[in-house]
Amino acid sequence: MIKRVLALVLAFAMSATAAAPTMFSVDGSTNWERGRLTRLEQSLNFTKEPMPDTWNIHIIPEVEFQQTVQRLKMNTISAYTYLPLDQTYINEGYLLYADDRAVRHTLAHEAGHMICSCTSESKANDIAFQLEY
């Protein structure tokens, strides 16, 4: 009986880690913000949804972020993801005022775009809510 329970626990642990990105990297801003994003990404539940093997996050200065979203005609103040490269760009200014709950949802939402390989905001939000719980 104990062997069966241990086998189930091991199988669950392996499946939980297998679905998460095998390479997660964050660059830009301060060590504190990079560490914060890493901690929040690790708190997401990737067991239900397959995740790409790599996920790169770039924290960019607010002015640069705003110029880019204007040029690309996007409607966001927090983040956007470039799907072909599995790269998410986060507004550094947003990180300064958003609490962990909001930033965690932003990460889950952007991961949702990569999981569905789509630009649908509603699909990304549906996936985000699954990743958050």
N, C-alpha and C positions, 0 to 999 in steps of 0.2 A: 504494500500500500504506500509506504513512504517513497519507494522508488518511483511509483507512478505519479505521485504528487510532485516530486522533484523533476521528473521528466516534463510534466505539464508546465511547471514554473519556468524551466529552462526554455522550452519551446515558445512560451509567451514572451519571454525576455528577448529571445532571438528575433521573433517576428516584429516586436516593437521597435527594435533598433534597425532592422533590415529595411523598414519602410522610410526611415528618415534619410535626409541627404547624407551621403557618405563623406562629402566634402562641403563644408559650410565655411565661408570666409566673409569677413567684414573689413572694409578699409575706409579710411577717412576719419575726420573728427578726432575725438579724444579716446584714450584707453577706456575711460569710464563708459562712454557711449557704445564703443565697440563691444565691451564686455556685457553691457546691458542688452544689446541686441542678441548676442550669443546666448545669454541666459534665457531670454524670452523665447527664442527659437527652440531651445531645448525643452521648454515647457509645453510645446505644442504636441498634440497626439497624432502622430503620423501612422498609427496602426491601421486605420480604416481606409486611408487614401495613399496610393503609391506616389512617391515623390521622386523627382529627377535626382540623379546621383550627385549633382553639384548644384550649389546655390551660392551665388556671389552677391554680396550687398555692398553698395557704394554709398557712403554718406557724403552728400555734396552740399556746399554752402548754399544758403537760402537764395541769394541773388542768382547764382548759376542755375539752381533748380527752377526758379520762377521763369527765367529766360528760356530754359529748355521746354517747359510745359507750354509756355506761350507760343513758341516756335512750332511745336508739334500739335498745337490746338487741343491740349488735354485739359480736363477739368479735375485737377487734384491739387491739394495743398500738402499732402503727406508723402506719397510715394507712387512709383510706377514701375512696371516690370517690362523688360525687353525679352520677350519669349525666346527668340532664336538662340540666345546665349545664356538663358536662365540667370539673368542679372536684374537685380532690383536696385533702384535708385531712391534713396530716402532723403528728404529735405532736413538738413541739419537744424534749421529753425523750428521745425515741427517737433523734433526730439527734445528741444529745450523746454517746451511748454506742455507737451502731452504726457500724461501719466502712463505707468506701465500697462494698465489695462487697454488703453487706446493704442499704444504701440504694439502690443501683442496682437490685437485685432488687425492692425495694419499688416503685420508680418503674415498672419494667417490668411488674410485676403490676398496678398501678393503671392503667397504659396498656392492659393486656390487657382489663380490664373495659370500658374505653371502646371498644376495637376490636370486641369481641364484643357490645357493648351489652347486657351481661348481668351478673347477680350471681353467676354460677357461679365458685366459687373454682378448680375444676380447669381450666376453660377459660381463666381469667385466667392461671393458672400455665403452661399449655401455651404460650400466646402469649408470656408473659414469657420463657420459655426461648428462644424464637425471637428475640426482641428483643435478648437478651443476647449472642447469638453471630452 
